[in-house]
Amino acid sequence: MRRGSSGSALAEFEQIYRSNVGAMTAYFARRCADPQTVADLTSETIVRAAGAFGSFDPGRGTARAWLFGIAAHVYAQYCARAANGRDAAVRLAGLGELPVDEIDELADKIDAERAGRELIERCSQLPALERGAVELVDLDGLTPKEAAVALGVPRGVLRMRLSRARARLRKEHHSHE
Amino acid sequence: MSKFEDHLWREVVRQHGPDLEPAPPPRAKRWRARPRVLAGTTLGLAGMGAVVALVLGAAGSSPAFAVTPHQDGTVTVKILRSEGIAPANARLTALGVRARVVQVATGCVAPYALTPRSIAAKPGGIKWWVHVQTRINPGKIPAGRTLVIAAWRAGGRVAVVVDRAVAGAPPVCLPPIPLTCPSRVAGNSGNSGSSGSAPSPTVTSGNSGNSGNSGNSGSGLRPAGSNRAPTPAHFKSCQVVQRPPTSGNSGNSGNSGNSGS
């Protein structure tokens, strides 16, 4: 199944944007403590999604899963660039430096995601796929089906990895008590 | 939505609205129900209201380019009109892609010539190898270099082809160049502009020596005994040499050609 009429592509994309931009911002706020970086990564994700919207096929998964897949890719590239000491975030040309009120807004969001950031830190010892599964389902609120699409793995594999990751985290938690 | 989210949306629409613009309807369908389509379009535009206004306000007209990042990190560059080159470059810069679209222009003086892959970069030249878009992988551009994408007008469209990654600033234009295959022309100077031993209507139409460019014709650029036009693979072993048209007899309009046998 393909997307609806191309004549309303902008309206469709706006709807997807408005429904998911909060979750996208939170996704990066859990991973970065700098408001400008959160803004840059969110904008990069949205720009990529706008560019690839023509090839988005709702039959293969929800828009939310599709966007999280892009966000995960953007974040992985950001980490790779940061590891290489290169300019880590690509800035949307018109976005520029954020005004103070928007920085405050994002700083609040980053603060609100503190618990999520701690969980992500605890997950850092997990294998990448298990970590991704826990983050997307337990932190970002995706369904296992959506998380499977975002991570590009079969649903059964995702469920198995998710279950295994939760068990490991529980075990680790009990051992600390 | 928060102020940041509103701000971001405005910028996305301003800069990338054209990417989301509906594609023009196929030409074949337009004539069939012309009156209805026109009426429908008018009503449709009125009904779409602010959303359409945003797109038209951002673009002003149909988009002249498309730079599309993909999930795998690659980027597709498409130039629909020459005016799209500058904004396409701005978009590539905004995306952090070290690539630049450079227009092929007659009379341009550049520090280097095109590679053999860009052989079709001759105005009015070979039409069997025209790409209207190209997909590049920014991750594979060597550090400190900028990938040059040559663009030229071809048959009412703008063709693009990846040229090379250059160190330092990329050229502002590229010249359409005479091409020879030194390893294949030994001892054979050609009659310029005319076909060589294996003429091809497709090739000779672009290399007839009438367009102010030297031509390449002859078996050196095609499989022996084949009447098919050469493919890009045939140019892989062909070196581009930029030199004055001295060899052979001059042909039509003083342009030299190279024909090998």
Interface residues (C-beta under 8 A of the other chain):
Chain A: S5 S6 G7 S8 A9 L10 A11 F13 E14 Y17 R18 V21 G22 T25 A39 T42 S43 I46 V47 R48 A50 G51 A52 F53 G54 G69 I70 H73 Q77 D87 V90 R91 L92 A93 G94 L95 L98 P99 D101 E102 E105 L106
Chain B: M1 S2 K3 F4 E5 H7 L8 W9 E11 V12 V13 R14 Q15 H16 G17 D19 L20 E21 P22 A23 G44 M48 V51 V52 L54 V55 V67 T68 P69 H70 Q71 G73 A90 T93 A94 L95 G96
